[in-house]
Amino acid sequence: MKIGDTEMKKQALGNLYNVLVEYKRFVKLIIKIGDIVNVVVQFLDSSDIEIHREASNIVNLISGFYLYKGFLVKAGIIGPLVCILETGNDLGK
C-alpha cells in the first residue's frame, strides 16, 4: 500500500486509533466508508512493528463491536490473523 512514508503511516494509524477511542460513534463511519477498514487490515501484514501494532489496535477496537466483526472478515482479516498466530510469540498468542 503506497500511503506516504513509514512515519506518516504510523502517525495516521495512531491518530485514527485515538479518534476512535475518544469517539466510538466514528467506528460506524469508517465501517460505512469501508476502504479505511481494508487499508487497516492490509497494514497488519506490515513488517514495521509499530505500523503492525497500530493497525492491530484499530482492529481490536472495531472487533469489540459485535455488529462489525463481519466487516472485518469481508476486509480480509482472517489471513493476517492466521499469520500473526503462526509467527507471534507466546505473549501475542
CYANA upper distance limits for C-alpha pairs under 8 A (distance plus 0.5 A):
  1 MET  CA     39 VAL  CA      8.22
  1 MET  CA     42 GLN  CA      8.15
  3 ILE  CA      8 MET  CA      8.30
  3 ILE  CA      9 LYS  CA      7.29
  4 GLY  CA      8 MET  CA      6.26
  4 GLY  CA      9 LYS  CA      7.10
  5 ASP  CA      9 LYS  CA      6.91
  6 THR  CA     10 LYS  CA      6.79
  6 THR  CA     51 ILE  CA      8.29
  7 GLU  CA     11 GLN  CA      6.66
  8 MET  CA     12 ALA  CA      6.49
  9 LYS  CA     13 LEU  CA      6.56
  9 LYS  CA     51 ILE  CA      7.34
 10 LYS  CA     14 GLY  CA      6.49
 10 LYS  CA     50 GLU  CA      7.20
 10 LYS  CA     51 ILE  CA      5.80
 10 LYS  CA     54 GLU  CA      7.51
 11 GLN  CA     15 ASN  CA      6.52
 12 ALA  CA     16 LEU  CA      6.59
 13 LEU  CA     17 TYR  CA      6.62
 13 LEU  CA     40 VAL  CA      8.41
 13 LEU  CA     51 ILE  CA      7.89
 13 LEU  CA     54 GLU  CA      6.28
 13 LEU  CA     55 ALA  CA      7.00
 13 LEU  CA     58 ILE  CA      8.37
 14 GLY  CA     18 ASN  CA      6.71
 14 GLY  CA     54 GLU  CA      6.48
 15 ASN  CA     19 VAL  CA      6.71
 16 LEU  CA     20 LEU  CA      6.68
 16 LEU  CA     58 ILE  CA      8.31
 17 TYR  CA     21 VAL  CA      6.61
 17 TYR  CA     54 GLU  CA      7.91
 17 TYR  CA     57 ASN  CA      7.51
 17 TYR  CA     58 ILE  CA      6.06
 18 ASN  CA     22 GLU  CA      6.70
 19 VAL  CA     23 TYR  CA      6.29
 19 VAL  CA     24 LYS  CA      8.43
 19 VAL  CA     26 PHE  CA      8.24
 20 LEU  CA     24 LYS  CA      5.70
 20 LEU  CA     25 ARG  CA      8.12
 20 LEU  CA     26 PHE  CA      6.49
 20 LEU  CA     27 VAL  CA      6.65
 20 LEU  CA     58 ILE  CA      8.45
 20 LEU  CA     61 LEU  CA      8.37
 21 VAL  CA     61 LEU  CA      8.21
 23 TYR  CA     27 VAL  CA      8.46
 24 LYS  CA     28 LYS  CA      8.47
 25 ARG  CA     29 LEU  CA      7.72
 26 PHE  CA     30 ILE  CA      6.89
 27 VAL  CA     31 ILE  CA      6.76
 27 VAL  CA     62 ILE  CA      7.15
 28 LYS  CA     32 LYS  CA      6.77
 29 LEU  CA     33 ILE  CA      6.81
 30 ILE  CA     34 GLY  CA      6.60
 30 ILE  CA     35 ASP  CA      8.46
 30 ILE  CA     36 ILE  CA      6.61
 30 ILE  CA     37 VAL  CA      7.24
 31 ILE  CA     36 ILE  CA      8.11
 31 ILE  CA     37 VAL  CA      7.07
 31 ILE  CA     68 TYR  CA      7.88
 31 ILE  CA     71 PHE  CA      7.60
 34 GLY  CA     38 ASN  CA      7.00
 35 ASP  CA     39 VAL  CA      6.71
 36 ILE  CA     40 VAL  CA      6.70
 37 VAL  CA     41 VAL  CA      6.63
 37 VAL  CA     72 LEU  CA      7.67
 37 VAL  CA     75 ALA  CA      7.08
 38 ASN  CA     42 GLN  CA      6.73
 38 ASN  CA     75 ALA  CA      5.49
 38 ASN  CA     76 GLY  CA      7.93
 39 VAL  CA     43 PHE  CA      6.81
 40 VAL  CA     44 LEU  CA      7.38
 40 VAL  CA     55 ALA  CA      6.02
 40 VAL  CA     58 ILE  CA      8.04
 40 VAL  CA     59 VAL  CA      7.99
 41 VAL  CA     45 ASP  CA      8.25
 41 VAL  CA     55 ALA  CA      7.47
 41 VAL  CA     59 VAL  CA      7.90
 41 VAL  CA     72 LEU  CA      8.29
 41 VAL  CA     75 ALA  CA      7.22
 41 VAL  CA     76 GLY  CA      7.37
 41 VAL  CA     77 ILE  CA      6.43
 41 VAL  CA     80 PRO  CA      8.09
 42 GLN  CA     46 SER  CA      8.01
 42 GLN  CA     80 PRO  CA      8.47
 43 PHE  CA     51 ILE  CA      7.18
 43 PHE  CA     52 HIS  CA      6.62
 43 PHE  CA     55 ALA  CA      6.49
 44 LEU  CA     51 ILE  CA      8.14
 44 LEU  CA     52 HIS  CA      5.53
 44 LEU  CA     53 ARG  CA      8.44
 44 LEU  CA     55 ALA  CA      6.39
 44 LEU  CA     56 SER  CA      7.11
 44 LEU  CA     80 PRO  CA      6.62
 45 ASP  CA     52 HIS  CA      7.51
 45 ASP  CA     80 PRO  CA      6.67
 46 SER  CA     51 ILE  CA      7.05
 46 SER  CA     52 HIS  CA      6.17
 47 SER  CA     51 ILE  CA      8.49
 47 SER  CA     52 HIS  CA      7.72
 48 ASP  CA     52 HIS  CA      6.67
 49 ILE  CA     53 ARG  CA      6.47
 50 GLU  CA     54 GLU  CA      6.64
 51 ILE  CA     55 ALA  CA      6.62
 52 HIS  CA     56 SER  CA      6.58
 53 ARG  CA     57 ASN  CA      6.71
 54 GLU  CA     58 ILE  CA      6.98
 55 ALA  CA     59 VAL  CA      6.73
 56 SER  CA     60 ASN  CA      6.46
 57 ASN  CA     61 LEU  CA      6.71
 58 ILE  CA     62 ILE  CA      6.74
 59 VAL  CA     63 SER  CA      6.51
 59 VAL  CA     72 LEU  CA      8.31
 60 ASN  CA     64 GLY  CA      6.95
 61 LEU  CA     65 PHE  CA      8.10
 62 ILE  CA     68 TYR  CA      7.13
 62 ILE  CA     69 LYS  CA      7.81
 63 SER  CA     68 TYR  CA      7.01
 63 SER  CA     69 LYS  CA      5.85
 63 SER  CA     72 LEU  CA      8.10
 65 PHE  CA     69 LYS  CA      7.39
 68 TYR  CA     72 LEU  CA      7.29
 69 LYS  CA     73 VAL  CA      7.05
 70 GLY  CA     74 LYS  CA      6.74
 71 PHE  CA     75 ALA  CA      6.62
 72 LEU  CA     76 GLY  CA      7.04
 72 LEU  CA     77 ILE  CA      6.09
 73 VAL  CA     77 ILE  CA      5.71
 73 VAL  CA     78 ILE  CA      6.82
 76 GLY  CA     80 PRO  CA      8.18
 77 ILE  CA     81 LEU  CA      6.66
 78 ILE  CA     82 VAL  CA      6.68
 79 GLY  CA     83 CYS  CA      6.90
 80 PRO  CA     84 ILE  CA      6.66
 81 LEU  CA     85 LEU  CA      6.68
 82 VAL  CA     86 GLU  CA      6.61
 83 CYS  CA     87 THR  CA      6.49
 83 CYS  CA     88 GLY  CA      8.46
 84 ILE  CA     88 GLY  CA      5.80
 85 LEU  CA     92 GLY  CA      8.06
 85 LEU  CA     93 LYS  CA      6.31
 88 GLY  CA     92 GLY  CA      6.03
 88 GLY  CA     93 LYS  CA      6.72
 89 ASN  CA     93 LYS  CA      6.80
